[in-house]
Amino acid sequence: MGIFRKYRLLYAVPILDELIKWLEENSYKVLPKSTIGKAIAYALNIYDNLNRYVLNGKFEIDNNNIENVVRPLALGRKNYLFAGSHNAAENIARMYSFFCFL
């Protein structure tokens, strides 16, 4: 058993067990269409996937690394709106694609 898996089983499982208990208890105390109701429903729906993080040391608990990679692409798309013309936006997109993947 890998050290990360052992660590996660020892420390993360009790926290996740407490989290699911809290989510289940509080899901009936809030309105389903409220912000917290939607958040609780979402967490309950993905709970099984979250538990996979404990069993496999390759899985990260968050997706920050992926979001940091995608963020410049999203910002670039926003900037293309103000390029001046359709051709200018296409040129910017082409240049951006060269620099993004180097």
Biopython code that builds the backbone (N, CA, C, O; Angstrom):
import numpy as np
from Bio.PDB.StructureBuilder import StructureBuilder

atoms = [
    (1, "MET", "N", (0.860, -1.178, 0.000)),
    (1, "MET", "CA", (0.000, 0.000, 0.000)),
    (1, "MET", "C", (0.900, 1.233, 0.000)),
    (1, "MET", "O", (1.826, 1.338, 0.804)),
    (2, "GLY", "N", (0.617, 2.164, -0.910)),
    (2, "GLY", "CA", (1.403, 3.379, -1.006)),
    (2, "GLY", "C", (1.209, 4.278, 0.196)),
    (2, "GLY", "O", (0.195, 4.210, 0.889)),
    (3, "ILE", "N", (2.184, 5.108, 0.425)),
    (3, "ILE", "CA", (2.134, 6.004, 1.581)),
    (3, "ILE", "C", (0.978, 6.996, 1.482)),
    (3, "ILE", "O", (0.365, 7.337, 2.494)),
    (4, "PHE", "N", (0.675, 7.467, 0.253)),
    (4, "PHE", "CA", (-0.426, 8.417, 0.101)),
    (4, "PHE", "C", (-1.764, 7.751, 0.395)),
    (4, "PHE", "O", (-2.637, 8.345, 1.027)),
    (5, "ARG", "N", (-1.917, 6.522, -0.063)),
    (5, "ARG", "CA", (-3.177, 5.815, 0.192)),
    (5, "ARG", "C", (-3.338, 5.558, 1.683)),
    (5, "ARG", "O", (-4.423, 5.738, 2.236)),
    (6, "LYS", "N", (-2.262, 5.140, 2.329)),
    (6, "LYS", "CA", (-2.315, 4.878, 3.772)),
    (6, "LYS", "C", (-2.673, 6.161, 4.529)),
    (6, "LYS", "O", (-3.502, 6.145, 5.438)),
    (7, "TYR", "N", (-2.045, 7.257, 4.145)),
    (7, "TYR", "CA", (-2.309, 8.548, 4.790)),
    (7, "TYR", "C", (-3.761, 8.965, 4.585)),
    (7, "TYR", "O", (-4.428, 9.421, 5.513)),
    (8, "ARG", "N", (-4.241, 8.800, 3.343)),
    (8, "ARG", "CA", (-5.629, 9.189, 3.058)),
    (8, "ARG", "C", (-6.619, 8.315, 3.814)),
    (8, "ARG", "O", (-7.622, 8.812, 4.327)),
    (9, "LEU", "N", (-6.344, 7.023, 3.885)),
    (9, "LEU", "CA", (-7.241, 6.134, 4.631)),
    (9, "LEU", "C", (-7.258, 6.491, 6.111)),
    (9, "LEU", "O", (-8.300, 6.427, 6.763)),
    (10, "LEU", "N", (-6.111, 6.861, 6.628)),
    (10, "LEU", "CA", (-6.007, 7.181, 8.046)),
    (10, "LEU", "C", (-6.644, 8.525, 8.388)),
    (10, "LEU", "O", (-7.307, 8.652, 9.418)),
    (11, "TYR", "N", (-6.448, 9.534, 7.526)),
    (11, "TYR", "CA", (-6.895, 10.883, 7.873)),
    (11, "TYR", "C", (-8.098, 11.384, 7.070)),
    (11, "TYR", "O", (-8.938, 12.101, 7.614)),
    (12, "ALA", "N", (-8.196, 11.027, 5.811)),
    (12, "ALA", "CA", (-9.271, 11.574, 4.982)),
    (12, "ALA", "C", (-10.596, 10.849, 5.180)),
    (12, "ALA", "O", (-11.653, 11.480, 5.157)),
    (13, "VAL", "N", (-10.553, 9.546, 5.372)),
    (13, "VAL", "CA", (-11.804, 8.783, 5.503)),
    (13, "VAL", "C", (-12.653, 9.286, 6.666)),
    (13, "VAL", "O", (-13.852, 9.487, 6.474)),
    (14, "PRO", "N", (-12.099, 9.503, 7.869)),
    (14, "PRO", "CA", (-12.954, 10.030, 8.948)),
    (14, "PRO", "C", (-13.561, 11.398, 8.614)),
    (14, "PRO", "O", (-14.704, 11.677, 8.977)),
    (15, "ILE", "N", (-12.806, 12.237, 7.934)),
    (15, "ILE", "CA", (-13.325, 13.556, 7.560)),
    (15, "ILE", "C", (-14.450, 13.411, 6.538)),
    (15, "ILE", "O", (-15.482, 14.074, 6.643)),
    (16, "LEU", "N", (-14.245, 12.537, 5.547)),
    (16, "LEU", "CA", (-15.287, 12.327, 4.536)),
    (16, "LEU", "C", (-16.524, 11.679, 5.149)),
    (16, "LEU", "O", (-17.646, 12.005, 4.759)),
    (17, "ASP", "N", (-16.336, 10.766, 6.102)),
    (17, "ASP", "CA", (-17.485, 10.158, 6.785)),
    (17, "ASP", "C", (-18.282, 11.213, 7.551)),
    (17, "ASP", "O", (-19.513, 11.200, 7.544)),
    (18, "GLU", "N", (-17.576, 12.115, 8.204)),
    (18, "GLU", "CA", (-18.247, 13.192, 8.931)),
    (18, "GLU", "C", (-18.961, 14.132, 7.959)),
    (18, "GLU", "O", (-20.062, 14.608, 8.238)),
    (19, "LEU", "N", (-18.328, 14.391, 6.822)),
    (19, "LEU", "CA", (-18.925, 15.267, 5.812)),
    (19, "LEU", "C", (-20.223, 14.677, 5.270)),
    (19, "LEU", "O", (-21.227, 15.384, 5.187)),
    (20, "ILE", "N", (-20.224, 13.400, 4.903)),
    (20, "ILE", "CA", (-21.444, 12.795, 4.341)),
    (20, "ILE", "C", (-22.560, 12.771, 5.381)),
    (20, "ILE", "O", (-23.729, 12.968, 5.052)),
    (21, "LYS", "N", (-22.193, 12.531, 6.625)),
    (21, "LYS", "CA", (-23.197, 12.532, 7.697)),
    (21, "LYS", "C", (-23.825, 13.921, 7.813)),
    (21, "LYS", "O", (-25.045, 14.047, 7.925)),
    (22, "TRP", "N", (-22.982, 14.973, 7.784)),
    (22, "TRP", "CA", (-23.487, 16.345, 7.886)),
    (22, "TRP", "C", (-24.362, 16.690, 6.686)),
    (22, "TRP", "O", (-25.422, 17.296, 6.837)),
    (23, "LEU", "N", (-23.913, 16.303, 5.491)),
    (23, "LEU", "CA", (-24.677, 16.593, 4.279)),
    (23, "LEU", "C", (-26.055, 15.933, 4.333)),
    (23, "LEU", "O", (-27.065, 16.563, 4.019)),
    (24, "GLU", "N", (-26.088, 14.671, 4.730)),
    (24, "GLU", "CA", (-27.364, 13.953, 4.783)),
    (24, "GLU", "C", (-28.293, 14.538, 5.834)),
    (24, "GLU", "O", (-29.495, 14.663, 5.600)),
    (25, "GLU", "N", (-27.739, 14.903, 7.007)),
    (25, "GLU", "CA", (-28.571, 15.492, 8.066)),
    (25, "GLU", "C", (-29.142, 16.849, 7.661)),
    (25, "GLU", "O", (-30.297, 17.158, 7.954)),
    (26, "ASN", "N", (-28.331, 17.646, 6.992)),
    (26, "ASN", "CA", (-28.746, 19.008, 6.677)),
    (26, "ASN", "C", (-29.491, 19.134, 5.353)),
    (26, "ASN", "O", (-30.068, 20.185, 5.074)),
    (27, "SER", "N", (-29.492, 18.098, 4.542)),
    (27, "SER", "CA", (-30.193, 18.193, 3.262)),
    (27, "SER", "C", (-31.693, 18.374, 3.450)),
    (27, "SER", "O", (-32.367, 18.919, 2.576)),
    (28, "TYR", "N", (-32.220, 17.923, 4.583)),
    (28, "TYR", "CA", (-33.657, 18.049, 4.844)),
    (28, "TYR", "C", (-34.012, 19.329, 5.588)),
    (28, "TYR", "O", (-35.189, 19.641, 5.771)),
    (29, "LYS", "N", (-32.988, 20.071, 6.017)),
    (29, "LYS", "CA", (-33.218, 21.284, 6.795)),
    (29, "LYS", "C", (-33.195, 22.555, 5.956)),
    (29, "LYS", "O", (-33.491, 23.640, 6.455)),
    (30, "VAL", "N", (-32.842, 22.417, 4.682)),
    (30, "VAL", "CA", (-32.745, 23.594, 3.814)),
    (30, "VAL", "C", (-33.663, 23.419, 2.607)),
    (30, "VAL", "O", (-34.052, 22.305, 2.256)),
    (31, "LEU", "N", (-33.995, 24.535, 1.991)),
    (31, "LEU", "CA", (-34.808, 24.472, 0.781)),
    (31, "LEU", "C", (-33.962, 23.938, -0.373)),
    (31, "LEU", "O", (-32.833, 24.392, -0.560)),
    (32, "PRO", "N", (-34.476, 22.995, -1.145)),
    (32, "PRO", "CA", (-33.689, 22.394, -2.227)),
    (32, "PRO", "C", (-33.227, 23.399, -3.281)),
    (32, "PRO", "O", (-32.168, 23.214, -3.881)),
    (33, "LYS", "N", (-33.998, 24.452, -3.514)),
    (33, "LYS", "CA", (-33.624, 25.426, -4.554)),
    (33, "LYS", "C", (-32.777, 26.570, -4.022)),
    (33, "LYS", "O", (-32.379, 27.451, -4.784)),
    (34, "SER", "N", (-32.494, 26.567, -2.716)),
    (34, "SER", "CA", (-31.623, 27.606, -2.160)),
    (34, "SER", "C", (-30.182, 27.305, -2.562)),
    (34, "SER", "O", (-29.873, 26.207, -3.026)),
    (35, "THR", "N", (-29.315, 28.277, -2.382)),
    (35, "THR", "CA", (-27.914, 28.094, -2.752)),
    (35, "THR", "C", (-27.284, 26.949, -1.964)),
    (35, "THR", "O", (-26.589, 26.110, -2.536)),
    (36, "ILE", "N", (-27.525, 26.912, -0.652)),
    (36, "ILE", "CA", (-26.942, 25.837, 0.164)),
    (36, "ILE", "C", (-27.607, 24.501, -0.165)),
    (36, "ILE", "O", (-26.957, 23.456, -0.120)),
    (37, "GLY", "N", (-28.889, 24.533, -0.493)),
    (37, "GLY", "CA", (-29.577, 23.294, -0.887)),
    (37, "GLY", "C", (-28.991, 22.711, -2.162)),
    (37, "GLY", "O", (-28.802, 21.500, -2.271)),
    (38, "LYS", "N", (-28.701, 23.584, -3.133)),
    (38, "LYS", "CA", (-28.080, 23.128, -4.381)),
    (38, "LYS", "C", (-26.674, 22.600, -4.124)),
    (38, "LYS", "O", (-26.266, 21.596, -4.707)),
    (39, "ALA", "N", (-25.932, 23.282, -3.245)),
    (39, "ALA", "CA", (-24.565, 22.850, -2.937)),
    (39, "ALA", "C", (-24.573, 21.487, -2.247)),
    (39, "ALA", "O", (-23.743, 20.630, -2.554)),
    (40, "ILE", "N", (-25.489, 21.288, -1.332)),
    (40, "ILE", "CA", (-25.582, 19.994, -0.633)),
    (40, "ILE", "C", (-25.977, 18.903, -1.611)),
    (40, "ILE", "O", (-25.405, 17.813, -1.581)),
    (41, "ALA", "N", (-26.940, 19.172, -2.473)),
    (41, "ALA", "CA", (-27.360, 18.172, -3.465)),
    (41, "ALA", "C", (-26.200, 17.813, -4.392)),
    (41, "ALA", "O", (-25.999, 16.641, -4.713)),
    (42, "TYR", "N", (-25.446, 18.810, -4.816)),
    (42, "TYR", "CA", (-24.290, 18.564, -5.679)),
    (42, "TYR", "C", (-23.261, 17.692, -4.965)),
    (42, "TYR", "O", (-22.759, 16.722, -5.534)),
    (43, "ALA", "N", (-22.952, 18.038, -3.722)),
    (43, "ALA", "CA", (-21.964, 17.269, -2.955)),
    (43, "ALA", "C", (-22.425, 15.826, -2.758)),
    (43, "ALA", "O", (-21.621, 14.899, -2.850)),
    (44, "LEU", "N", (-23.706, 15.636, -2.489)),
    (44, "LEU", "CA", (-24.224, 14.271, -2.329)),
    (44, "LEU", "C", (-24.141, 13.491, -3.637)),
    (44, "LEU", "O", (-23.872, 12.290, -3.632)),
    (45, "ASN", "N", (-24.373, 14.174, -4.754)),
    (45, "ASN", "CA", (-24.321, 13.504, -6.060)),
    (45, "ASN", "C", (-22.916, 13.077, -6.449)),
    (45, "ASN", "O", (-22.746, 12.062, -7.125)),
    (46, "ILE", "N", (-21.907, 13.833, -6.033)),
    (46, "ILE", "CA", (-20.534, 13.493, -6.425)),
    (46, "ILE", "C", (-19.759, 12.791, -5.309)),
    (46, "ILE", "O", (-18.557, 12.562, -5.443)),
    (47, "TYR", "N", (-20.424, 12.454, -4.228)),
    (47, "TYR", "CA", (-19.724, 11.892, -3.071)),
    (47, "TYR", "C", (-18.975, 10.604, -3.418)),
    (47, "TYR", "O", (-17.851, 10.408, -2.956)),
    (48, "ASP", "N", (-19.572, 9.732, -4.216)),
    (48, "ASP", "CA", (-18.898, 8.485, -4.589)),
    (48, "ASP", "C", (-17.611, 8.767, -5.359)),
    (48, "ASP", "O", (-16.599, 8.100, -5.147)),
    (49, "ASN", "N", (-17.649, 9.743, -6.242)),
    (49, "ASN", "CA", (-16.444, 10.121, -6.976)),
    (49, "ASN", "C", (-15.387, 10.694, -6.036)),
    (49, "ASN", "O", (-14.196, 10.431, -6.204)),
    (50, "LEU", "N", (-15.814, 11.465, -5.063)),
    (50, "LEU", "CA", (-14.882, 12.021, -4.094)),
    (50, "LEU", "C", (-14.210, 10.916, -3.290)),
    (50, "LEU", "O", (-13.030, 11.019, -2.953)),
    (51, "ASN", "N", (-14.946, 9.874, -2.986)),
    (51, "ASN", "CA", (-14.384, 8.746, -2.243)),
    (51, "ASN", "C", (-13.305, 8.017, -3.028)),
    (51, "ASN", "O", (-12.428, 7.394, -2.428)),
    (52, "ARG", "N", (-13.347, 8.077, -4.338)),
    (52, "ARG", "CA", (-12.313, 7.423, -5.149)),
    (52, "ARG", "C", (-10.946, 8.031, -4.899)),
    (52, "ARG", "O", (-9.925, 7.359, -5.044)),
    (53, "TYR", "N", (-10.924, 9.289, -4.527)),
    (53, "TYR", "CA", (-9.674, 9.973, -4.221)),
    (53, "TYR", "C", (-8.923, 9.257, -3.095)),
    (53, "TYR", "O", (-7.693, 9.238, -3.077)),
    (54, "VAL", "N", (-9.664, 8.674, -2.166)),
    (54, "VAL", "CA", (-9.050, 7.994, -1.036)),
    (54, "VAL", "C", (-8.358, 6.708, -1.480)),
    (54, "VAL", "O", (-7.300, 6.357, -0.960)),
    (55, "LEU", "N", (-8.948, 6.018, -2.427)),
    (55, "LEU", "CA", (-8.452, 4.699, -2.812)),
    (55, "LEU", "C", (-7.305, 4.727, -3.808)),
    (55, "LEU", "O", (-6.557, 3.756, -3.917)),
    (56, "ASN", "N", (-7.158, 5.820, -4.532)),
    (56, "ASN", "CA", (-6.126, 5.888, -5.556)),
    (56, "ASN", "C", (-5.254, 7.121, -5.317)),
    (56, "ASN", "O", (-5.732, 8.252, -5.399)),
    (57, "GLY", "N", (-3.992, 6.897, -5.024)),
    (57, "GLY", "CA", (-3.078, 7.984, -4.732)),
    (57, "GLY", "C", (-2.786, 8.894, -5.908)),
    (57, "GLY", "O", (-2.228, 9.976, -5.727)),
    (58, "LYS", "N", (-3.156, 8.472, -7.122)),
    (58, "LYS", "CA", (-2.933, 9.307, -8.306)),
    (58, "LYS", "C", (-3.966, 10.418, -8.423)),
    (58, "LYS", "O", (-3.719, 11.428, -9.081)),
    (59, "PHE", "N", (-5.125, 10.237, -7.789)),
    (59, "PHE", "CA", (-6.192, 11.228, -7.887)),
    (59, "PHE", "C", (-5.914, 12.388, -6.947)),
    (59, "PHE", "O", (-5.479, 12.195, -5.812)),
    (60, "GLU", "N", (-6.168, 13.588, -7.432)),
    (60, "GLU", "CA", (-6.081, 14.782, -6.603)),
    (60, "GLU", "C", (-7.470, 15.076, -6.049)),
    (60, "GLU", "O", (-8.475, 14.717, -6.663)),
    (61, "ILE", "N", (-7.526, 15.720, -4.904)),
    (61, "ILE", "CA", (-8.825, 16.042, -4.314)),
    (61, "ILE", "C", (-9.457, 17.252, -4.991)),
    (61, "ILE", "O", (-10.665, 17.461, -4.882)),
    (62, "ASP", "N", (-8.658, 18.044, -5.683)),
    (62, "ASP", "CA", (-9.199, 19.195, -6.392)),
    (62, "ASP", "C", (-8.674, 19.209, -7.824)),
    (62, "ASP", "O", (-7.840, 18.383, -8.195)),
    (63, "ASN", "N", (-9.155, 20.134, -8.610)),
    (63, "ASN", "CA", (-8.727, 20.228, -10.002)),
    (63, "ASN", "C", (-8.056, 21.573, -10.300)),
    (63, "ASN", "O", (-8.152, 22.087, -11.414)),
    (64, "ASN", "N", (-7.385, 22.129, -9.307)),
    (64, "ASN", "CA", (-6.742, 23.441, -9.466)),
    (64, "ASN", "C", (-5.717, 23.448, -10.589)),
    (64, "ASN", "O", (-5.633, 24.425, -11.333)),
    (65, "ASN", "N", (-4.935, 22.382, -10.729)),
    (65, "ASN", "CA", (-3.918, 22.354, -11.783)),
    (65, "ASN", "C", (-4.550, 22.471, -13.164)),
    (65, "ASN", "O", (-4.047, 23.204, -14.014)),
    (66, "ILE", "N", (-5.633, 21.764, -13.391)),
    (66, "ILE", "CA", (-6.323, 21.815, -14.684)),
    (66, "ILE", "C", (-6.930, 23.203, -14.898)),
    (66, "ILE", "O", (-6.840, 23.766, -15.990)),
    (67, "GLU", "N", (-7.541, 23.742, -13.863)),
    (67, "GLU", "CA", (-8.142, 25.073, -14.004)),
    (67, "GLU", "C", (-7.088, 26.128, -14.332)),
    (67, "GLU", "O", (-7.351, 27.041, -15.114)),
    (68, "ASN", "N", (-5.907, 26.010, -13.745)),
    (68, "ASN", "CA", (-4.840, 26.970, -14.040)),
    (68, "ASN", "C", (-4.365, 26.858, -15.483)),
    (68, "ASN", "O", (-3.934, 27.852, -16.068)),
    (69, "VAL", "N", (-4.437, 25.659, -16.067)),
    (69, "VAL", "CA", (-4.052, 25.477, -17.462)),
    (69, "VAL", "C", (-5.110, 26.068, -18.396)),
    (69, "VAL", "O", (-4.773, 26.649, -19.427)),
    (70, "VAL", "N", (-6.365, 25.921, -18.042)),
    (70, "VAL", "CA", (-7.468, 26.350, -18.911)),
    (70, "VAL", "C", (-7.743, 27.854, -18.800)),
    (70, "VAL", "O", (-8.265, 28.454, -19.740)),
    (71, "ARG", "N", (-7.404, 28.457, -17.681)),
    (71, "ARG", "CA", (-7.725, 29.872, -17.450)),
    (71, "ARG", "C", (-7.219, 30.800, -18.555)),
    (71, "ARG", "O", (-7.980, 31.655, -19.010)),
    (72, "PRO", "N", (-5.972, 30.669, -19.007)),
    (72, "PRO", "CA", (-5.523, 31.577, -20.082)),
    (72, "PRO", "C", (-6.348, 31.433, -21.358)),
    (72, "PRO", "O", (-6.552, 32.411, -22.077)),
    (73, "LEU", "N", (-6.819, 30.230, -21.643)),
    (73, "LEU", "CA", (-7.654, 30.045, -22.834)),
    (73, "LEU", "C", (-8.965, 30.799, -22.702)),
    (73, "LEU", "O", (-9.429, 31.431, -23.652)),
    (74, "ALA", "N", (-9.556, 30.729, -21.524)),
    (74, "ALA", "CA", (-10.822, 31.433, -21.303)),
    (74, "ALA", "C", (-10.620, 32.948, -21.377)),
    (74, "ALA", "O", (-11.447, 33.657, -21.950)),
    (75, "LEU", "N", (-9.540, 33.436, -20.806)),
    (75, "LEU", "CA", (-9.262, 34.876, -20.871)),
    (75, "LEU", "C", (-9.007, 35.313, -22.309)),
    (75, "LEU", "O", (-9.442, 36.390, -22.720)),
    (76, "GLY", "N", (-8.305, 34.484, -23.072)),
    (76, "GLY", "CA", (-8.047, 34.797, -24.469)),
    (76, "GLY", "C", (-9.336, 34.907, -25.256)),
    (76, "GLY", "O", (-9.495, 35.817, -26.070)),
    (77, "ARG", "N", (-10.259, 33.987, -25.020)),
    (77, "ARG", "CA", (-11.553, 34.025, -25.716)),
    (77, "ARG", "C", (-12.269, 35.335, -25.436)),
    (77, "ARG", "O", (-12.865, 35.931, -26.333)),
    (78, "LYS", "N", (-12.208, 35.777, -24.191)),
    (78, "LYS", "CA", (-12.845, 37.039, -23.831)),
    (78, "LYS", "C", (-12.198, 38.214, -24.563)),
    (78, "LYS", "O", (-12.882, 39.130, -25.019)),
    (79, "ASN", "N", (-10.877, 38.172, -24.667)),
    (79, "ASN", "CA", (-10.157, 39.264, -25.327)),
    (79, "ASN", "C", (-10.437, 39.311, -26.822)),
    (79, "ASN", "O", (-10.364, 40.388, -27.414)),
    (80, "TYR", "N", (-10.751, 38.198, -27.448)),
    (80, "TYR", "CA", (-11.009, 38.174, -28.885)),
    (80, "TYR", "C", (-12.257, 38.983, -29.236)),
    (80, "TYR", "O", (-12.406, 39.442, -30.368)),
    (81, "LEU", "N", (-13.146, 39.156, -28.270)),
    (81, "LEU", "CA", (-14.366, 39.924, -28.523)),
    (81, "LEU", "C", (-14.051, 41.378, -28.876)),
    (81, "LEU", "O", (-14.834, 42.037, -29.560)),
    (82, "PHE", "N", (-12.906, 41.876, -28.408)),
    (82, "PHE", "CA", (-12.564, 43.280, -28.599)),
    (82, "PHE", "C", (-11.388, 43.449, -29.552)),
    (82, "PHE", "O", (-10.613, 44.395, -29.418)),
    (83, "ALA", "N", (-11.251, 42.554, -30.497)),
    (83, "ALA", "CA", (-10.118, 42.578, -31.419)),
    (83, "ALA", "C", (-10.290, 43.621, -32.519)),
    (83, "ALA", "O", (-9.310, 43.967, -33.179)),
    (84, "GLY", "N", (-11.474, 44.122, -32.734)),
    (84, "GLY", "CA", (-11.698, 45.143, -33.754)),
    (84, "GLY", "C", (-12.442, 44.611, -34.960)),
    (84, "GLY", "O", (-13.320, 45.289, -35.494)),
    (85, "SER", "N", (-12.104, 43.404, -35.399)),
    (85, "SER", "CA", (-12.804, 42.804, -36.532)),
    (85, "SER", "C", (-12.677, 41.292, -36.432)),
    (85, "SER", "O", (-11.898, 40.765, -35.637)),
    (86, "HIS", "N", (-13.447, 40.620, -37.242)),
    (86, "HIS", "CA", (-13.417, 39.168, -37.237)),
    (86, "HIS", "C", (-12.042, 38.644, -37.666)),
    (86, "HIS", "O", (-11.520, 37.705, -37.064)),
    (87, "ASN", "N", (-11.463, 39.242, -38.695)),
    (87, "ASN", "CA", (-10.135, 38.817, -39.155)),
    (87, "ASN", "C", (-9.070, 39.034, -38.083)),
    (87, "ASN", "O", (-8.198, 38.186, -37.891)),
    (88, "ALA", "N", (-9.139, 40.155, -37.395)),
    (88, "ALA", "CA", (-8.171, 40.431, -36.331)),
    (88, "ALA", "C", (-8.305, 39.403, -35.207)),
    (88, "ALA", "O", (-7.305, 38.943, -34.657)),
    (89, "ALA", "N", (-9.526, 39.051, -34.877)),
    (89, "ALA", "CA", (-9.758, 38.048, -33.828)),
    (89, "ALA", "C", (-9.195, 36.697, -34.244)),
    (89, "ALA", "O", (-8.600, 35.994, -33.428)),
    (90, "GLU", "N", (-9.379, 36.327, -35.520)),
    (90, "GLU", "CA", (-8.818, 35.061, -36.001)),
    (90, "GLU", "C", (-7.297, 35.076, -35.934)),
    (90, "GLU", "O", (-6.681, 34.084, -35.544)),
    (91, "ASN", "N", (-6.687, 36.198, -36.313)),
    (91, "ASN", "CA", (-5.230, 36.309, -36.247)),
    (91, "ASN", "C", (-4.729, 36.203, -34.812)),
    (91, "ASN", "O", (-3.743, 35.517, -34.543)),
    (92, "ILE", "N", (-5.403, 36.878, -33.900)),
    (92, "ILE", "CA", (-5.018, 36.804, -32.487)),
    (92, "ILE", "C", (-5.145, 35.362, -31.993)),
    (92, "ILE", "O", (-4.267, 34.864, -31.288)),
    (93, "ALA", "N", (-6.234, 34.698, -32.363)),
    (93, "ALA", "CA", (-6.451, 33.308, -31.939)),
    (93, "ALA", "C", (-5.350, 32.398, -32.468)),
    (93, "ALA", "O", (-4.871, 31.521, -31.749)),
    (94, "ARG", "N", (-4.950, 32.599, -33.712)),
    (94, "ARG", "CA", (-3.866, 31.780, -34.279)),
    (94, "ARG", "C", (-2.566, 31.989, -33.505)),
    (94, "ARG", "O", (-1.902, 31.027, -33.120)),
    (95, "MET", "N", (-2.213, 33.240, -33.283)),
    (95, "MET", "CA", (-0.979, 33.535, -32.558)),
    (95, "MET", "C", (-1.045, 32.998, -31.130)),
    (95, "MET", "O", (-0.071, 32.459, -30.604)),
    (96, "TYR", "N", (-2.182, 33.154, -30.538)),
    (96, "TYR", "CA", (-2.369, 32.684, -29.158)),
    (96, "TYR", "C", (-2.200, 31.177, -29.076)),
    (96, "TYR", "O", (-1.620, 30.668, -28.117)),
    (97, "SER", "N", (-2.702, 30.457, -30.080)),
    (97, "SER", "CA", (-2.585, 28.991, -30.064)),
    (97, "SER", "C", (-1.135, 28.561, -30.171)),
    (97, "SER", "O", (-0.756, 27.537, -29.603)),
    (98, "PHE", "N", (-0.311, 29.322, -30.890)),
    (98, "PHE", "CA", (1.122, 28.982, -30.981)),
    (98, "PHE", "C", (1.783, 29.117, -29.612)),
    (98, "PHE", "O", (2.538, 28.240, -29.192)),
    (99, "PHE", "N", (1.497, 30.213, -28.921)),
    (99, "PHE", "CA", (2.176, 30.492, -27.671)),
    (99, "PHE", "C", (1.643, 29.667, -26.506)),
    (99, "PHE", "O", (2.369, 29.386, -25.552)),
    (100, "CYS", "N", (0.394, 29.287, -26.585)),
    (100, "CYS", "CA", (-0.238, 28.553, -25.494)),
    (100, "CYS", "C", (0.325, 27.137, -25.352)),
    (100, "CYS", "O", (0.425, 26.623, -24.238)),
    (101, "PHE", "N", (0.683, 26.520, -26.439)),
    (101, "PHE", "CA", (1.042, 25.106, -26.384)),
    (101, "PHE", "C", (2.531, 24.865, -26.564)),
    (101, "PHE", "O", (2.946, 23.736, -26.826)),
    (102, "LEU", "N", (3.332, 25.897, -26.430)),
    (102, "LEU", "CA", (4.779, 25.718, -26.507)),
    (102, "LEU", "C", (5.351, 25.309, -25.180)),
    (102, "LEU", "O", (6.561, 25.115, -25.063)),
]
sb = StructureBuilder()
sb.init_structure("model")
sb.init_model(0)
sb.init_chain("A")
sb.init_seg("    ")
for serial, (resi, resn, name, xyz) in enumerate(atoms, 1):
    if name == "N":
        sb.init_residue(resn, " ", resi, " ")
    sb.init_atom(name, np.array(xyz, "f"), 0.0, 1.0, " ", f" {name:<3s}", serial, name[0])
structure = sb.get_structure()
